[in-house]
């Protein structure tokens, strides 16, 4: 009886050690795959204004009634992150807090733009803890930037030049806009293509 118990115990320990070894091998493979996969940046879908061009200057009114001019030169030398979102879009509701945090981290002004009935925007601003003076309800703004899908973000520098844009479903997508602007490329995908071309 004792012999059978010792043998089964030894077999179980052997199985635990084998499984532990397999987990380590799999963890290493995941690390290798992670290194090989290129970062997925924000996907620019717009056929409108292109990166490097002057951003369309659009006079708008914020939700609090103050007048803004999106795309104009920023007097304080700050860039603007323009996030197109909708109160009805579940992904937008998740990306707005991330955009707020990144705007603080990178020292840029965040402007959230949408269109539709004003009542649902009031609720959205309250739920998302947004500043009413930074929230814009304007169909003309979306048309000027030719926004294809939501949530979509546009990074405009202090001189009114469009530096990066794209569909932003995750924090990584939003961060890629700042990275692309720093690298002086239209998108992370363009940068990776240039890097691959340089190696060839």
C-alpha positions as CSV (number, residue, x, y, z in Angstrom):
1,X,0.0,0.0,0.0
2,X,2.8,2.4,1.0
3,X,4.8,1.5,-2.1
4,X,1.8,2.4,-4.4
5,X,1.3,5.7,-2.6
6,X,5.0,6.6,-3.0
7,X,5.0,5.7,-6.7
8,X,1.8,7.7,-7.4
9,X,3.2,10.6,-5.4
10,X,6.5,10.5,-7.4
11,X,4.6,10.3,-10.7
12,X,2.5,13.3,-9.7
13,X,5.6,15.3,-8.8
14,X,7.2,14.3,-12.1
15,X,4.1,15.4,-14.0
16,X,4.1,18.8,-12.2
17,X,7.8,19.3,-13.1
18,X,7.1,18.4,-16.8
19,X,4.1,20.8,-16.9
20,X,6.2,23.5,-15.3
21,X,8.8,23.0,-17.9
22,X,6.2,23.2,-20.7
23,X,4.8,26.5,-19.2
24,X,8.4,28.0,-19.3
25,X,8.9,26.9,-22.9
26,X,5.5,28.4,-23.9
27,X,6.2,31.6,-22.0
28,X,9.5,31.9,-24.0
29,X,7.7,31.4,-27.3
30,X,5.2,34.1,-26.4
31,X,8.1,36.5,-25.8
32,X,9.7,35.6,-29.1
33,X,6.4,36.1,-30.9
34,X,5.8,39.4,-29.1
35,X,9.2,40.7,-30.4
36,X,8.5,39.6,-33.9
37,X,5.0,41.2,-34.1
38,X,5.2,44.9,-35.2
39,X,3.3,47.4,-33.1
40,X,-0.2,48.1,-34.4
41,X,-0.6,51.8,-34.7
42,X,-3.7,53.9,-35.4
43,X,-5.0,53.1,-38.9
44,X,-5.5,56.3,-41.0
45,X,-8.6,55.8,-43.1
46,X,-9.4,59.4,-44.0
47,X,-9.2,60.6,-47.6
48,X,-9.4,64.1,-46.2
49,X,-6.5,66.3,-44.9
50,X,-3.2,64.5,-45.0
51,X,-0.4,64.4,-42.4
52,X,2.0,67.3,-43.0
53,X,-0.6,69.6,-44.4
54,X,-2.3,72.5,-42.7
55,X,-5.2,71.3,-40.7
56,X,-8.6,72.7,-41.8
57,X,-9.5,75.7,-39.7
58,X,-13.1,75.4,-38.5
59,X,-14.8,77.9,-36.2
60,X,-17.0,76.0,-33.7
61,X,-18.9,76.6,-30.5
62,X,-18.1,74.5,-27.5
63,X,-20.9,73.0,-25.4
64,X,-20.5,75.8,-22.8
65,X,-21.1,78.4,-25.6
66,X,-17.5,79.5,-26.0
67,X,-16.1,80.1,-29.5
68,X,-13.2,77.9,-30.6
69,X,-11.2,77.7,-33.8
70,X,-10.0,74.1,-34.5
71,X,-6.9,73.8,-36.6
72,X,-5.7,77.4,-36.0
73,X,-2.3,78.3,-34.6
74,X,-2.3,77.7,-30.8
75,X,-1.3,80.9,-28.9
76,X,0.3,78.9,-26.0
77,X,2.4,76.7,-28.3
78,X,0.5,73.5,-27.4
79,X,-0.6,70.7,-29.7
80,X,-4.3,69.7,-29.9
81,X,-5.6,66.1,-29.8
82,X,-9.0,66.2,-31.5
83,X,-11.0,63.1,-30.6
84,X,-14.1,62.4,-32.7
85,X,-16.5,60.3,-30.5
86,X,-20.2,59.6,-30.0
87,X,-22.2,59.1,-26.9
88,X,-23.8,56.0,-28.6
89,X,-20.4,54.3,-29.3
90,X,-19.3,51.9,-26.6
91,X,-15.7,51.9,-27.8
92,X,-15.7,55.7,-27.6
93,X,-16.9,55.6,-24.0
94,X,-13.8,53.5,-23.1
95,X,-11.3,55.5,-25.1
96,X,-12.3,59.0,-23.7
97,X,-10.7,58.5,-20.3
98,X,-7.5,57.1,-21.9
99,X,-7.4,60.2,-24.2
100,X,-7.8,62.4,-21.1
101,X,-4.8,60.7,-19.4
102,X,-2.6,60.8,-22.5
103,X,-3.4,64.5,-23.1
104,X,-2.2,65.3,-19.6
105,X,0.9,63.1,-20.0
106,X,1.9,64.6,-23.3
107,X,0.9,68.2,-22.4
108,X,-1.6,68.7,-25.2
109,X,-5.1,70.1,-25.3
110,X,-7.9,67.6,-25.7
111,X,-11.0,68.5,-27.7
112,X,-13.8,65.9,-28.1
113,X,-16.0,66.4,-31.1
114,X,-19.3,64.8,-32.0
115,X,-22.7,65.7,-33.5
116,X,-26.3,64.9,-32.9
117,X,-28.9,65.9,-30.2
118,X,-27.4,68.2,-27.5
119,X,-29.2,66.4,-24.7
120,X,-27.3,63.1,-25.1
121,X,-24.0,65.1,-25.2
122,X,-24.7,66.8,-21.9
123,X,-25.1,63.4,-20.3
124,X,-22.0,62.1,-22.1
125,X,-19.9,65.0,-20.9
126,X,-21.2,64.5,-17.3
127,X,-20.6,60.7,-17.4
128,X,-17.1,61.1,-18.9
129,X,-16.1,64.0,-16.6
130,X,-15.2,66.2,-19.6
131,X,-14.8,70.0,-19.6
132,X,-17.9,71.5,-21.4
133,X,-15.5,74.2,-22.9
134,X,-13.5,71.4,-24.6
135,X,-16.5,69.5,-26.0
136,X,-17.7,70.4,-29.5
137,X,-21.0,69.4,-31.2
138,X,-20.4,70.2,-34.8
139,X,-21.3,68.3,-38.0
140,X,-19.2,70.7,-40.0
141,X,-16.0,69.7,-38.1
142,X,-16.4,66.0,-38.9
143,X,-17.1,66.9,-42.6
144,X,-14.0,69.2,-42.8
145,X,-11.8,66.4,-41.5
146,X,-13.7,63.7,-43.4
147,X,-14.0,61.4,-40.5
148,X,-14.8,57.8,-41.7
149,X,-15.4,55.9,-38.5
150,X,-15.4,56.4,-34.7
151,X,-13.5,56.8,-32.5
152,X,-11.0,58.7,-34.7
153,X,-8.3,61.1,-33.5
154,X,-6.3,63.9,-35.1
155,X,-3.2,65.4,-33.7
156,X,-2.6,69.0,-34.7
157,X,0.6,70.8,-33.7
158,X,0.8,74.4,-32.3
159,X,1.3,75.8,-35.8
160,X,-1.9,74.2,-37.1
161,X,-0.2,71.4,-39.0
162,X,-1.8,67.9,-39.0
163,X,0.9,65.6,-37.5
164,X,-1.0,62.3,-37.1
165,X,-4.4,60.8,-37.4
166,X,-6.2,57.5,-37.3
167,X,-8.8,55.1,-35.9
168,X,-8.2,54.7,-32.2
169,X,-9.7,51.7,-30.5
170,X,-7.0,51.3,-27.8
171,X,-4.5,53.2,-25.7
172,X,-1.8,51.8,-28.1
173,X,-3.5,53.4,-31.0
174,X,-3.6,56.8,-29.3
175,X,0.0,56.5,-28.2
176,X,1.0,55.7,-31.8
177,X,-0.2,59.1,-32.9
178,X,2.3,60.8,-30.6
179,X,5.0,58.4,-31.6
180,X,4.4,59.0,-35.3
181,X,4.5,62.7,-34.7
182,X,7.8,62.4,-32.9
183,X,9.3,60.3,-35.6
184,X,8.0,62.7,-38.3
185,X,6.0,60.0,-40.2
186,X,2.4,59.8,-41.2
187,X,1.8,56.6,-39.2
188,X,3.7,53.8,-37.4
189,X,2.9,51.6,-40.4
190,X,4.8,54.0,-42.7
191,X,7.7,54.0,-40.3
192,X,7.9,50.2,-40.3
193,X,7.8,50.2,-44.1
194,X,10.6,52.7,-44.2
195,X,12.6,50.7,-41.7
196,X,12.0,47.5,-43.7
197,X,13.1,49.3,-46.9
198,X,16.2,50.5,-45.3
199,X,17.2,46.9,-44.3
200,X,16.6,45.6,-47.8
